[in-house]
């Protein structure tokens, strides 16, 4: 009964209003994004593009922006966003070369641009190189997709994780490393549902 009532509201109220209010480009976006959200009662086997939307390509950004499948960012916005995150990110390409690192708001280790273009093995202590190679080999072969560690350093509890980066064809593109000081988060108890800037400080 509830499903029938919802279908009635959609066919008699929602869809007629949408037909009047939405432009072809907006219908095109609905069509493209529906598959990402998923379907309830019917999973269409043929892609549907509304009349008038053929040839329209959604441009999420303007000149100078990094355009990605889910939006766009100016270089300054992207850099500042990464800086605001309480995490250090490093990307190592498929050839084990360091290509990028972020300066998080609370860096665990100081890094400089000298590591860019270097093999990641040369950026770790000799005693850690075997483990680094094992992780990279396992990621490259597809045997693993994630490696996690946690250590205590200078009274801080540090979480370190490595993630395999793959394209839509599941081809290995590289590895991203994330380091975070989660000392404060480790002490959390219960729940924090209300806005309180001083909570857990």
GILINVEN-V428452 format. One record per residue. N is the residue number from 1. RES is the residue in three letters. PHI is phi in whole degrees, 0 to 359 (* if undefined). OMEGA is omega in degrees with one decimal (999 if undefined). BURIAL is # if it has 24 or more other ideal C-beta (glycine too) atoms within 12 Angstrom, else .. Layout:
BEGIN
[[N,RES,PHI,OMEGA,BURIAL] [N,RES,PHI,OMEGA,BURIAL]]
END
This chain:
BEGIN
[[1,UNK,*,-179.9,.] [2,UNK,296,179.6,.] [3,UNK,294,179.0,.] [4,UNK,298,178.9,.] [5,UNK,294,178.7,.] [6,UNK,293,177.9,.] [7,UNK,298,178.7,.] [8,UNK,298,179.5,.] [9,UNK,296,179.6,.] [10,UNK,292,-174.5,.] [11,UNK,285,-175.2,.] [12,UNK,261,-176.3,.] [13,UNK,239,-172.5,.] [14,UNK,296,-176.0,.] [15,UNK,296,175.9,.] [16,UNK,300,177.8,.] [17,UNK,294,179.8,.] [18,UNK,294,179.9,.] [19,UNK,299,-179.8,.] [20,UNK,279,-169.1,.] [21,UNK,265,-170.8,.] [22,UNK,267,177.5,.] [23,UNK,270,-179.9,.] [24,UNK,306,179.6,.] [25,UNK,297,179.6,.] [26,UNK,290,174.9,.] [27,UNK,296,179.0,#] [28,UNK,298,178.7,#] [29,UNK,293,175.7,.] [30,UNK,300,179.3,.] [31,UNK,299,-176.4,#] [32,UNK,289,-173.9,.] [33,UNK,269,-177.5,.] [34,UNK,300,-179.2,.] [35,UNK,296,179.3,.] [36,UNK,290,-178.8,.] [37,UNK,282,-178.7,.] [38,UNK,104,-177.1,.] [39,UNK,243,-175.8,.] [40,UNK,270,-172.9,.] [41,UNK,253,-174.4,.] [42,UNK,217,179.3,.] [43,UNK,250,-175.4,.] [44,UNK,297,-178.9,.] [45,UNK,265,-179.1,.] [46,UNK,238,178.6,.] [47,UNK,293,-179.5,.] [48,UNK,252,176.7,.] [49,UNK,236,-176.1,.] [50,UNK,296,179.2,.] [51,UNK,302,-179.4,.] [52,UNK,95,-178.6,.] [53,UNK,262,179.8,.] [54,UNK,300,177.3,.] [55,UNK,87,178.4,.] [56,UNK,276,179.4,.] [57,UNK,242,-178.0,.] [58,UNK,286,178.6,.] [59,UNK,249,-174.9,.] [60,UNK,284,-174.8,.] [61,UNK,223,176.9,.] [62,UNK,250,-178.1,.] [63,UNK,302,178.2,.] [64,UNK,89,-179.2,.] [65,UNK,257,171.4,.] [66,UNK,279,-178.2,.] [67,UNK,265,-178.9,.] [68,UNK,240,-178.1,.] [69,UNK,302,-176.4,.] [70,UNK,247,177.3,.] [71,UNK,146,-179.3,.] [72,UNK,215,-178.7,.] [73,UNK,218,168.5,.] [74,UNK,285,178.3,.] [75,UNK,307,179.7,.] [76,UNK,295,178.8,.] [77,UNK,295,-179.9,.] [78,UNK,297,-179.5,.] [79,UNK,298,-178.7,.] [80,UNK,291,178.1,.] [81,UNK,296,178.1,.] [82,UNK,296,178.6,#] [83,UNK,293,-177.5,.] [84,UNK,287,-178.0,.] [85,UNK,287,179.0,.] [86,UNK,279,-178.2,#] [87,UNK,210,174.2,#] [88,UNK,259,179.3,#] [89,UNK,248,175.6,#] [90,UNK,225,177.3,#] [91,UNK,247,177.7,#] [92,UNK,245,-174.6,#] [93,UNK,283,-175.0,#] [94,UNK,296,178.4,.] [95,UNK,263,177.9,.] [96,UNK,69,179.9,#] [97,UNK,259,178.8,.] [98,UNK,289,-176.9,#] [99,UNK,247,-175.7,#] [100,UNK,201,167.2,#] [101,UNK,213,179.3,#] [102,UNK,254,171.9,#] [103,UNK,254,179.8,#] [104,UNK,290,-178.7,#] [105,UNK,290,179.7,.] [106,UNK,221,-173.2,.] [107,UNK,298,177.8,#] [108,UNK,282,177.3,#] [109,UNK,234,174.6,#] [110,UNK,285,178.0,.] [111,UNK,227,176.6,.] [112,UNK,226,-173.1,.] [113,UNK,291,178.8,.] [114,UNK,297,-179.1,.] [115,UNK,281,-178.8,#] [116,UNK,293,-179.5,.] [117,UNK,85,179.0,.] [118,UNK,264,172.2,.] [119,UNK,293,-175.5,.] [120,UNK,298,178.9,#] [121,UNK,299,-179.0,#] [122,UNK,277,-179.9,.] [123,UNK,257,179.8,#] [124,UNK,235,175.1,#] [125,UNK,300,-178.3,.] [126,UNK,309,-177.4,.] [127,UNK,291,-178.8,.] [128,UNK,261,-172.3,.] [129,UNK,297,179.8,.] [130,UNK,300,179.7,.] [131,UNK,293,177.2,.] [132,UNK,301,179.8,#] [133,UNK,297,178.9,.] [134,UNK,297,179.7,.] [135,UNK,298,-178.2,#] [136,UNK,297,178.6,#] [137,UNK,295,179.4,.] [138,UNK,293,177.3,.] [139,UNK,293,-176.7,#] [140,UNK,297,-178.1,#] [141,UNK,280,-177.4,.] [142,UNK,90,-179.8,.] [143,UNK,293,-178.8,.] [144,UNK,220,177.3,.] [145,UNK,233,-173.8,.] [146,UNK,209,172.5,.] [147,UNK,222,-175.3,#] [148,UNK,232,176.5,.] [149,UNK,217,171.1,.] [150,UNK,214,-174.8,.] [151,UNK,223,172.1,.] [152,UNK,256,-175.1,.] [153,UNK,222,179.1,.] [154,UNK,59,-179.5,.] [155,UNK,82,179.3,.] [156,UNK,253,177.4,.] [157,UNK,262,-172.7,.] [158,UNK,252,176.7,#] [159,UNK,255,-178.4,#] [160,UNK,234,178.9,#] [161,UNK,223,177.9,#] [162,UNK,237,-177.2,#] [163,UNK,229,175.4,#] [164,UNK,288,178.3,#] [165,UNK,252,-177.3,#] [166,UNK,229,177.2,.] [167,UNK,272,-176.6,.] [168,UNK,295,176.9,.] [169,UNK,270,179.1,.] [170,UNK,67,176.3,.] [171,UNK,277,-177.7,.] [172,UNK,289,178.9,#] [173,UNK,253,-178.8,.] [174,UNK,156,-177.1,#] [175,UNK,226,174.0,#] [176,UNK,249,177.9,#] [177,UNK,252,176.3,#] [178,UNK,234,176.6,#] [179,UNK,238,-179.6,#] [180,UNK,220,169.6,#] [181,UNK,272,-177.0,#] [182,UNK,250,179.2,#] [183,UNK,303,-178.8,.] [184,UNK,295,-177.9,.] [185,UNK,294,-178.7,.] [186,UNK,295,-178.2,.] [187,UNK,271,-178.4,.] [188,UNK,298,174.9,.] [189,UNK,221,177.9,.] [190,UNK,65,-178.6,.] [191,UNK,226,174.0,.] [192,UNK,230,-175.5,.] [193,UNK,255,-178.7,.] [194,UNK,258,180.0,.] [195,UNK,291,177.5,.] [196,UNK,208,-175.0,.] [197,UNK,297,-177.7,.] [198,UNK,262,-177.1,.] [199,UNK,296,176.6,.] [200,UNK,75,-177.6,.] [201,UNK,289,999,.]]
END
